[in-house]
């Protein structure tokens, strides 16, 4: 499923459609979102360097990590310097508000290392969203040129971006990037528990795919601090559930699920394993104690089977005949008696209860066995 997401970003947008957008979100109980972001980044970078992607370059907007961190990350994933030439990093981490530059001019601080300038283009005012958008597009055009050749965009932290910008301006930036004709695909990462619900709703609305990292073993507030479950809670820092909700072009929503395992060798995505049975047993043990039993014993099941339901004893074994309200008085003398008989003065089974109807006048039509609604086409 993670490979399916990477292929969707690799294939890019169809003509006349917006670029596919992936939102990766996690929380403090399962903080594996950045590992997923790094995996998607490396996979897309590999496809771009191999010429297998619709995009021919990648612009990485670094808010939460140094550009050197991503350079080393891509080197560990097997991308050499020639491959990294297809990637441009917009540094919004080193000097996001331009304070360092002001201190350098005053002689109170040293200039940035040469490696930082070589690895990225420094943005010194992240509050100016319009300038930030122009810088992203300018770096992308510097990679692929102007024309029909497209590039991809990655934003490592929407939370950091919204620290300096309003929700309307931040969502406008994401919308403008999706609408840009030269952008093939875009993906970003954010911590859902650090945002208000309305912010999370807006970010998810702006995306065509939402990847949620959830804990493998969820705990309620009453059980997270239990010492017996600390070892199980630690598994959430190396394992988790990877849920993807995709908005398809026909309007339908596709939901997929995998498991994440993070180790020294990297991150792995696997299909749900048999460990779910063990997890269910753990969850059953964590259920609160109640004062009643939710299960039935064998004796209770047998007693329930012996209960005679109302529809089983009507008629006392005899055929049940129901008066349909359309039989005439003459016919009722020869037909079987109605199901309900009323006679309080005798216990004779042959006695019958009758309803005698007298017509008010001769003009009134007698009862008929014909259905008055037979001519209706229902």
N, C-alpha and C positions, 0 to 999 in steps of 0.2 A: 504494500500500500504506500509506503514511503517512496518507493521507486516510481509508483504511479504519479505521485505529487511532483517528483523531480522531472518526470517526463512531460507533465503538463506545463511546467515552467520552461522546459527546454523547447517544446514545440511552439510556444508563444501564442500570439493572438491571430485569429483569422481576419481576413480583410473586412474592414468595416466594423469590427468589434473592438471593445476595450481590451487592454492587456490583462491577462489572468493575474490575480493578486492573491497571495497566500499570507494569512495572518497566523503566526505561531504564538500561542499564549501558554503560560504556566502559572503556578502559584507557589507559595512558600512550602506547602506540604509536598510538592513534587517539582523541585527546581531543576528540571531537565530541559527546559525550553531552549537555553542557549546552546546546549550540545546538539539539539535538533537543528537550530539555526546554522551552526557550523557545518553540520553534515550537508544540509541543502546548499549552502554556499560553496562547499568544495565540489559537490556533484555538478552543480551548474557551471562552475569555473572549469572543471575538467571537460565538460561537453563543449564549452565555448572554445577552449584551447585546441580541442580536437576537430573543430569545425562541424560538430554534430548538432549544434543549436541554431535556432532561428536568429538569435542575437549574436553579434560579433564582438561584443565587449560587455563589461560589467562595471558599474559605478557603485561603490560601497560607501555608504554614509555611516561613519563611525562616531557614535555618540558615547557608548559605554566602554570602549576598549581603545587602546592606542593603535595607530596604524602598524607599528612594528609587531604587535601581537598577531594581526591578520597576515602579515608577511610571513612570519614564522609558522603560522597555522597552515598556510597554503604550501609552504615548503615541506612540512611534515606529511601533507597529503599527496606529495609527489609532483607538485607543480614547480617547475624551475623558473629562472628569471625570464626566459623567453616567453613562457606561458603567462607570467605575471604582467607582461607588457600589455596584455589585453584587459587588465584590471586597473582602474583608477580609484583611489581612496580619497574621499572628502573628509578631512580631519575636523570633526566638530567636538573632539575630546580634549585636545591639548590646550587650546586657548579659545573657548567658546564665546566669551564676551569681550575679548581683546584686552583683558587686564595685563597679561604678560607682556604684550607689545608695548603698552604704556609704561610698564616698569623698566623695560629694556631701554626705551628712549630716555628715561630719567636716570639710567645707570644703576638702578636698584636690583636688577636681575640680569642674568646672562641670556644670550640669545638661544634659540632652540637649536638642538644638535642638527648637524647636517643630514643625518639619517632620516630625521623626521621630514625635512623638506624634500628629500629624495623619494620618500615612500608615499607622500600624500600631498594634497593641496589643502592648506590650512584655512578654515573658515573662522573668522574672528567676530562674527555677530550672528549667532543662531536665532536671535529674536526677529531678525528681518527675514520673514519667510519668503518673500518675493525674491530677495537676493539668493537665498538658499536654493530655491527652485531653479533660478537662472544658472547657478553654479553647477548643479547636477546635470542639467541639460548641456551646458558648455563642456563639461568633462566628457560626457557621452559622445558629443559630436567630435571632440578631439580624438576619440578612439576610432570611430567608424566613419567620420565625415558627415556631411550633409547629403541627404537623399533618402532612398528607401531602405538603406541598411540600418538595422535597429540594434539596440543595446538593452541590457537589463539593469535593474536598480535593486539594491538591498539596503535596508535600514535596520541597524542592529538594536535600536531601542526607541520605541515610540514614547515610552514613559519619559525619557530624558528630553525628547523633543518638546513634549507638552509641558515640561517644567518652565520652558522659556517662551512658549507660544500658547495662544488660546486654543480651545477645542475647535472653533470654527476655522481659524487659520491653519491649524494642523490638518484637519480633515480636508480643507481645500487644497493643501499641498499634495496629499495622497490622491485626491480626485484628479488634480491636474497632471500628475505623473501617469495615472492610468489612461487619461485621455490623450496623452502625447503620442503622436503617430510613430515616432522613432523608438518608443519604449516597447519592447517585446513582452516583458514580464516584470513583475515586481513582487517582493516579499519583505515582510518586516516581522519584528519580534517585540512582545510587550508582556509585562507582568500583570495579569488580570486582577490580582488582589490589591494592587497599588492604584487602581483606577476606580472611579465611581461606576455604577451600573450603566449610567447613560453614556459615559465615555466608552466603556467596553462595547455597548450596543452600536455606537457610531463606528468604531473601528471595525467591528465584524461586518457591519452593513457595507463598508467600503470595499470589502474583500469578496472574492469569488470562492475562496477555499479557507476554511478555518480549521487549524490543527490545534487540538487541545491536549495537553499533557496532564493526565489525572493520576492520582496515587493508585498504586496497585492494591493496597489495603487501606480503604478509607476508615478514618476514625472520627468519632464524635468528640466534642470538647470534653466529655466526661471520661473518655478512655485514652486520650492522647498522652496524658501525664501518668498513666499507669505504668509502673516499673516493669510489670510482666510483659508489656507490649512494646517496650523500647526497642528490642531487637527486631521486631516486626516493622516498626516505624522506620528504622534505619534502611530497610529495603527500598523505601520510597525514594531514597537519594541515589539509588543505582538502578532501580527498575520502575516502570510505570506503564500506564495505558496511553496509547497514541490514538486518539479519536480524530477523524477527519470528516468534516461536513462540507460537501461540495455542491454549489449551486450550478446545475446543469443548464445548457442553453435552452432546453425545452421547458424550463420552469420547475422541473422536479429537483428534489434534493437527494443526494446520495450520501450515505453515512457508512464509513468504514472504520475498522478497528484493528489494531495490532498492539504488540507488547514491545517495550523498549528495555534494553539491557545495556548498561554502560559499564565498561571495564577498562583495563589498562590498554587493551588493543583498540579501543574506540567504542563506537555506538553500534548496536545491532538491533534490527527490527525482525521480529518473529511473529508467527501466527499464534493465536491463543493456545496455550498448552494445557496439559492435564493438571497443572498446578492450581487451576481454578477450583477444583474440588477441595484442595487443602485450604484455599483462601475462604471458600464458603463455610468450611468447618470452623475456621477461626472467627468468621463473622457471626456464626451461630453461637459461639462461646461468648461473644461480646454482647449478645442481646440482653436487655435488662430482665431481671427476675420478676415474674408476675405471680399472682396469687391464684391463678386458675390454669387448668390444663387445656391446651389447644388441640390435643390429639385424643382419639377415641380408642378405648380398649376393645378387645375381641368381644367381650360380653356386651358392651354398649353397641357395637356394630350389629351383633345378632339381634338384640332387642329392637334396634331401629328397623331391621329387616322384617320383623314380625308385626309391625304396626300396619293396620289396615287403613289405607287412605280413603277419603270420602268417595271418590269415584269408583272404588272397588266394592262397596257394600250397598249401593243403591239398587233397589229392586229385590234384595234378599235372594239373589239367585235367579229370579224370574226376568224375562225380557222387559226392559224399560221402554214404555211407550209414552211419548210426549205429545200432548195436544198442540197442534200447530196453529190453532186459531182460525182455520179456514174450512173445517168440516161442518156440514149442516146439522141441524138438530135431528133430522130423520136418519142420517147416516150414523149418528152417535149411538143410536139404539142398537145397531147391529155390529158396530165396530167394538174393538176392545175398549175397556174403560181407560180414562185418562190416568196418568201416573199419580196424580194427587187426588185422593178421594176424601170427602168430608162427611162424616156421619157420627155424631156424638151420642145417638140414642141406642145404637146396637153395635155388637161386635161381629155381626155376620159378614164374612168376607165377600158375599155376593152383593151387598148393598153398594150403591154407587152414588156419588155426588153429581148433581146436574146443575147446569145453568140454563134457565128457561128465558128466552127472549121473545117479547111480543112486539110486533111491528106497530109503530104509531099510526100508520095509515096504509091503505091499500096501494098508494102510489109508491111506497118505498120498495125498492127492488129486493128480492130475497137474496140470501147469501149464495154465493157461487164458488165452485171449486177452482175456477180459473184465476190465474194470477193477473191482477189488474195492471201489473207492470211488465207484462210479457212484451209489449210493443216498444219498450224502451231499449235503446241500443247502448248498453253500458259495458 
